[in-house]
Every structure is written in structure tokens, then in C-alpha cells.
Amino acid sequence: MNKFLLLLGAFLGFYYSNSYAQSRIKLEMYTGPQYSYQKLVNDPVPSLNFENVFANHVGLGLLYGLGGDWQLSLQSEFTGLAYNYDGFIDFPDGREFRTLKVRGGNLWHHRLGLRKNWEKGNHAFYVQPSFGVSLLRYSELNVRDSVSSIQFFTYRNSVVANAALDAGVKFYTKSKNYFTIGVRHQQGLGELKAQEFNWMGHSPNPQLQRRGSYTGLVLGYGIDFKGKSIEEKEERKAGRVQRKIEKRQAAWGDGFYLMATGLLRFQSKSEREPNLEFSHISGGNEFLLGYTFGQVSLESGYGRLNAYTNAVLEDGALNIHTPTDYTVGVIPVRLRYHWDIGSGNKFRVGASGAAMYTLGTKGMAWYTRGIYSETGQFRYALSSVPYEESSEGKVFFNAGVFTEIPIFNSSMLTLNFSRNFNSPQVGKVNVFGEVNGEPVSLDAAGSLNGWILELGYKLPLNSIFK
């Protein structure tokens, strides 16, 4: 983060000290999913089943116009590190192998490149080769005194050169800024410090090798600091009322849109824990891309539903939540049909139906967790152990009604009331222990069913782009 601030500070200083350069400088901010190429060597027996998975990357870029369609590019970013492997867990009754999911850590990348643009009116294509360095910060455990065995960490940096190639397209907005979507491949030109799995006691130690290489999607926003002339500002001021009308019409018309929502999911009140009034309510969110044609809209994207597993014992008299809250990823595919009420594009109502495809469950604890309490006539000591997660690739459904009202003239607030049904089992656990001194053992699973109250922000893209 400090490197980002230094880069931004240097840019601002240059910007305010050189008025001629203001027409040449652009600032880009970007993010997106990326796949890092990491390699495990010295894989033991049984195998660790090492697997690379997608993570995120975030960065800033400065562009300086060199004339014609060429720009000089300076970029600074970090890429997240993520992978899965099978590791052992020592339980009191023996050793078990489980899939461990590692999310954390990052690599820094800094690059200097040259960008070529092909302008096509309201959009442009670009290609950008660049070269730079990748940096991995790591720690080493050292012994300061061999007699007293005092230990301390020393932090070091591992640095290698890199080369990257970007290609993408820019979509200009009416304010001369632009959105970008593109792809990037970066190739590390050397080996970074390897990560050792020495805690597992294998010989030789398994090692995770990295070069800083990755392939990623680049989703960004660019700011043009050229600004508008006095004539352009006066013309824009004179046509403000008409532009508001045109923006509203464009926002409520046909075209692509983005939507972000937050939701509350209400399950049966019978699943409430004693003395916890709102324990049957959980949250979630969705990020969607859609297209409206006439009165019909089709949308899809990515969603997350928080959930829990409820265990019912003693013929329903004892109702508890196991301490294994988790999140289920879903891909919704939703069809909407709407009616505009009145004139002026001020109110819309409609109905929707969706199929939801599950991507898997995250956040299930792999270790045994205890539940100890006294509730009314019951005294219990229970533990729960999650089963291997198997909710991926299932389909359930959602149906409901919604309303939309304008906000900021060119976008909309949406309120949805719907219901999930036909949910697969998620978050399956084994619950065991004692209730009132009697041994119990049962399997329990969660559900994604329930009533949904959802508030969203909808941004029609044809109200932004030229």
C-alpha cells in the first residue's frame, strides 16, 4: 500500500507542476481474477495433490502520451497467492488427511511498458508489452544465541525480472474517461525464494516454487486529466435539462447493465436457537451483468449465500446451531419481466425466476468444535465435525417479484422479494456427544431455502458510454 501512495504522490506532484502534461496523463485503476503458475517439487507419498486456484490482483497505472497512438506506461500491482493441498491433521484418535485451502500472501510487480492504441470512435483497442521486476517478501527464523536458544524472524526480499504482454479494449464514457477490459500474461524471468513445507516432516522437504508468472483478466477504469474547454463547459451547462431527460430514457431502455445486491435470507422460525431472536436470518450478495430487451431482462454473475447447519435433537425439543457457519458460492441465471407504471420512467414492477448453480462451500472448519450449554431441561456437551464438502455442481431455484425506482437519474434502486426452493444439502456435519448424560450421534446438514429480501443498485451501461 505504501508503494501505491508513493506512486500516486509522485503523479500528483508532476500533474500540478506541469500544465502541458495534463493533456497527456491518464491514471488507470484495475482489478480482476488471475491464475498464478506455482509448482510443487519433491511431492511425497502419499501425494499432497497440490492444486493452483484463482486469486485476485489489484493495481495502478500511469500513462503518458508520446504522440500519435503511443503511450508510456508505468504500473504497480500486487497479485494474491492461493492454492489447495492435502495435509494431515492430528486428531486424538489418529491422523487424518484433509484438503487445506491456503488464501493469503501476495507478490508485488512493477513494470515499465509501451502501449499502442487503435482508436475506433467510442472505443479503442490496445496492446502493451512491458518489463519490470517481481518481489516476494518472506521471513526466516534465526537463532540469536545457541545457548539460550533465543529465536527471531528476519524479513528479506526475493526479486526477479519479469516481462508482460497486455491486450484489451477501452470503452469511452461521455466525460472522456473510460472502462477497460483486457487480458495480461506475465512471465517471470527467474526463480523466487521457494516456500518449504518442512512442518510435515518429509525428506526431502516439499517445496513450492514461483517465478511470479500469471495470466489474468484486467477490469479497470481510466481517468483522463485533459479536462474540458470553456466552450465545452458552457455548452454542457446549457443542455443540462435535456441531458437529464436523455439519461433517464437511456437508463430505462434496452441495453446492458451491472447490478450489485445485498440480501437477507429468512429460514423457518423453528430453526431459531433458544433466546436468539434473529438466529434464523443469514446474509449474502450478488454481482450481476444483464441485458434488457423490451420488457424482458436476462442476467447472470456470481453470488454468495451465508449459511449454517442446524441440529435438531430429542425429537425436536432441542434445537441448536452447530458452530460451522460457511459461505456457498453460486452462479445465478435469472429471467425478469417488468411493467413500467405511469409516465416519466419513475416506477417499475415485475416478476423473476432463476436457476442457481452451486460452486462449492467455503469456511467449513476442519477441526472438531465443542458446544457446551444448559438450556431449560437439557444439559449437553456436543461436538461437530464437518464431512468432506460435496455441494458443488448442484442446482436450486428462486422465484419472486421486484420493483425499481430511479436514483441519480441514470441508475436504479431495486427491491426484490423472492424465495429459494429445492436446495441441495450443504454444510453436512456429524454431531456427537451427550445430552443429559445420554450419548448421541447424528448427521445434520444446512439448506439454502428460505425467503429472500434483497436491495440492489442497478447501473445501465448505455447511460454512461457514448
N, C-alpha and C positions, 0 to 999 in steps of 0.2 A: 504493500500500500504506500509506503514511503517513496518508492520509486515512481509510482503513479503521480504523487503530489509534486515531486521534483520535476517530472516531465511536464505536468500541467503548469507549474510555476514558470518554467523556462519559456513555455509557449506564450503565456500571458505577458511576460516581460517583453518578448520580441514583438508581440502583437501591438502593445501600446506604444512602443518606441519606434515603430516603422509603419507609417500610414500607407506607404506604397505597397508594403507586403500584405496589407489587409485584403486586397483583392485576390491574392494568390494562395492564402492559407485556408485550409479546411481541417476540422477536427472530427475524427471518427471514434465512436464507441461501439463495441461489438461483443457478442457472446454467442454461445451455441454448443451443441454436443460435439465431443471429439473422442476418437479412439486412439489411445496410446499403444505403441508397439513395445511391449515388455516381454522378456524372455526368461524363463526359469531354467537354470542349469543345475546339474547334479540332482536330478529328480530321484528321490529314494524309492524304496519298495516297502510298503505299498505306495503308489504314486500320490503326490499331492493334488493331482488333477487341476493344475493351475489354469486359470482362465482370465484373459483380459476382458474388461467390460467398459462400457461407455462412461465418460465423466464430462465435466464442463470445462470451458475455457472463457476467460474474460480479458479484454484488452482495450488499450487506447492507441490511436494512430494520428500522426500529424502529416498532412500532405501539403507540399509547396509546389505551386505551378512553375514549370520551367519554360513554358511557351508551347504553343500548339496543343497537342493532346497528351503531353508528358508531364508527370508529377514525380517529385522526390518524396519517398515515404519513410517515416520513422515510426516503428511500432514497439510497444512494450506490453507484455501479457503474461498471465500465468495459466497453466493447464493443471487440472486436478488429476490425481492418481487414484485408480480404482481397479480392484481385481478380486477374484474369488480363489480359494484353495481349500483343500481338505486338511484339517488339523485335528489333533486329538485333544480330548478333554478328560481329565482325570476325575471321575465320579467316585464316591466312596466304595461302590460295588464293582468298579472296573473302569477300563479306558474305553472311550467311545470316539469314533471319528465323525466329525460333522463338517459341513461346508461353512467356512468362515468368510464373511464378506468384509473386505477392507475398503473403507472410504476415508480418505484424508491425505494430507500432504500435497505438495504441488511443485512444479518446475517453473522457473522464470525463463522467459525468452525475450531477447531484444534483437531487432532486425533493422537493417537499412536497405531500402529497395527502390526500384524504379517502376512506375506504373504507366502503362499505355492505355488510353481511353478511346473508344469509338462512340461518338455521340449520335443518338438516334431520336432527337426531339425530346420527348418526355422521359426517356430512359437512356442509359449508356451501358456498353459492355466494357470490361476491363480485364487486363492480365498484368500480373505483378510478380516478377522474380525478386528475391531478396536474400541477403546473407546476414548472419549475426552470430550470437552466442546463446547457449542454454546453460542455466545454472541450477544445481541441486545443492541445497543446504542440508547438512547431516551432522550428527553428533557422534563422538567417540567417548567411551568410558575409559578413563585412565586411573591408574593407581599413583597417588602422590607420594605415599610413604609405605614401603614394603613391610615395615614393622607394625605400624598401626592400621595398615590396610585402608587408609582414607582414600575414597574414590571421588572423582568429579568428572563432569562432562566438558569436553572441548568441542566447540562448534566450528565446522570447516565448510568450505565451498568446493564443489566439483564443477568445473567449467569445460565445455566443449563447443566447437564451432557448429553452426547449422546452416542449411540452405532451404529455402521455401519457395513455393510457387502458388500464387492465388489466381483465381479466375471467378468472375461473377458479373452481376448486373446491378446497376443503380436505378432507382425509381425516384424521379424528382417530385418534390411537393410544390405547392403554389408559392411557398415562401423561399424557394431556391435551395432549401435543404433537401436531403434525400435519404431513402432507406436502401440498404444493401442486402443482397443475399448471394452467397458465393460458397466456394469450397477452397480449402487450403490443404496442401500436403507439405509437411516439414520433415526433412531428413537430417538426423544428427550425424555429424562427421567424426565422431569419436565415442568412446565408452565413458559414461558417467560412473561414479562410485557405486559399486554393486551393494545391494542390500542382502544381508545374510540371515537365514532362518536358523541361527545357532541354538535357539532355545529348545529346538526339537530333539537335539542330541544325535543327529545323524552324522555319519562320516563317509565321504566329505560333506560339508555343510551345503544344503541347497542355497543357491544364490539367485537373486533377481537382478537381471542386467537391463540397463536402459541406455538409450542413446539420445533421448529427447525427441524421437520421431513420433509423429502422429498425423492423422487425417481427420479434418473436422469441417463442420458446417459453420459458416460465418454469417450471423444475422446482426446487422448493425444500423446505426443512424449517423449521418454526416451533417455537420453544421458548416454552412458557407458564410464566412465573415465579410463578404463583399458589401452586403447591405444594399439598400435601395436609394436611387437618386431622389432629389427633391421633387421632380416631376412625377416619378412613380408613386411617391408618398401622397401627393395631392390627388392624383388620380384614384388611388386606393381609398382615400378618405371620402371622396365624392360618391363612390359607388358602394358604400358600406351597407346600406339598407338592402340594395338589390342582391349583394353577395350573400347576405344572411338568408334571403329567400332561396337563392340558388343552392346554398349549402344544405338547407333543410330538405329541399326536394331531392338533392343527390343522396343524402343520408338515408332517406326513406324509400329510395328507388332500388333498382336492380344493381347487383354487383357483389364483390367480395367484402367480407367483414371479419374483424377479430373480436373475440369475446373472452373476458376473464370473469369467473364467478366464484363466490364463496357460498357454502351451503351448511345447513344443519339437517341431520338425519334423525328422525324420531322413531324409535322402536317401541314395542309394546310396553306399557307401564308395568306389566308383570315382570319385566326384566330389571326393574329398578332395585338397587340394593337397599336394604333397610336404612332409613334415616338419611338417604341421599336422594333428594327430590329430583335432581336432573341427571341422574346416572344412566338413564336410558337414551341420552342425547349425545351424538357424536358429530364431528365436522368433516369437511372436505373441500375440494376446489376443482375447477376445470379451466383449461386453457384451450380455446377452440378457434378454428378457421372455418368460415362458412361462405355460402353463396346464396343470394336471394334472387329468384326469378319469378316475377308476378307476386302471387300470394304464397308461394312455396319457398322454403329455405332448407338447405341441406348443410349439415356441419359435422365436423369431427375434430379430434385433437387428443389431448391427454388429460386424465383426471386422477385424483387421489381421494380415496374414502378411508377415513379413520374408523377403526372398528375395535371390538373387544369380544372376548369369549365369556359367555355366561354359563355357570354351572348350577343345575337345579338338583337338590338332594332331598332326602326324607320325604319322598312323594310330593314334592313341590313346596314343602313348608320352609325349606332353607334355600335361599336364592342369593348367590354371590357372583361377583366378577373375579375371574382369575387375573392375576397381575401380569397380563400379557397383551397390553394394548399394542396395536400394529396398524400398518397402512397398506391398503390394497391399491395397486395401480390399475387403471382401466383405460381402454380406448372406446369412447362413445361414438356411435354413428346415429345422428338424430335428424329426423324429418319434422319440420314445423309447417303449420298452415295458419295464416293470420287474416284478420279483418281490420281495416282502418276505420275507426269510429269518428264521424264528423269530418270537418274540413280543416285544412291548415297543418296536417301531419302532426297532431298533438296527442293521439291516443291510439293504441293498437292492442287487440286481444287475439289469442289464438290457442291452438292445441298442438301437442307434440307427442312423438313416440320415438323411442331409442332402443337400440341393441347395445349392450355394454360387454366388451371383451376384456377379460381379466389378464393382466400381465404378470401377476405374482404378488406375494406378500412380503413386506419388509418390516423389520422391527420386532419380530418374534424372538424372545430371549431363548438362548440355547441351554441355559442352566436351570436347575431346579429352584423354584421360588416358594417361599413359605407363606401361609395365610393362617394367622392365629387370632382368634377372637371369641367373644361370648356375645350371643345375640338372643335375647329372650330366653327361651328354654333350651337353646343349643350352645354347646361348648365344643369348639372344633379346632383341630390343628391339621391343616391340609397343605399339600404341595402340588405344583403343576409343572409338567414337563412337556414342551411342545413336540409334536411329531414333525417329521421332515415335511417341509412346506410343499403342497401339491395343488395349489389353487390356480396355477397358470393355465391359460387356454380354455377357460370356461366362459359361457355366455349367459347373461341375465338381461332383464328388460326394465324399461322405465316409461311411464306414460303420465301426462298431466296437462295443465293449462298454464298460460303465461300472459303477462301484459308488458307493454313497452311504452315509455314516455320519453320525450326529448330532454337532453341535458347538454349544455354548452353548444346548443344549436345544431352541431354537426355529429352528435353521437346520442346514445340512448341508455337509459337505465332499464333493466329487465327484472321482473319479479316472476319467479316460477314456483308453482305448487304442483308436485308430482309424487309418484310412488314407485319405488323399486319392487320388483317381484321376481320369483323364480331364481333366487340367489343360490349359487353353489355354497358348499361348506367352506369356510375359511377359518384360519387360526385354530386348527384342531389340537387339543392338548389331552394328556392323561392326568386326571386329578386323583390323588390318593392320600390317605392319612386316616384320621379318626374323627368321628362325630359322636359326642357323648360317650367316649370310650370304646365305640364300636368301629372296626376297620371298614373303610370304604375305598372303592376303586371304580372309576368310570371314565369314559371318554366324553368330551364336550367339544363343541365347535361353534364358531360365530356365524353371523349372517350379514348380508348387505341389504336385506329387505328393509322396508320402512318408508314413512312419509318424508318427503324432501321439501324444505323451504329454502329457496335459492335466490340470491341477489347478485346481479351481474352488470358489467359495463360493456356495452357493445360499441365498437368503433368501425363504422363503414369506411372502407378504404377509398371509395370514389369521392368522398368529401375532402380528402387530403391531397391525392395525387392530381396532377394536371389532367 
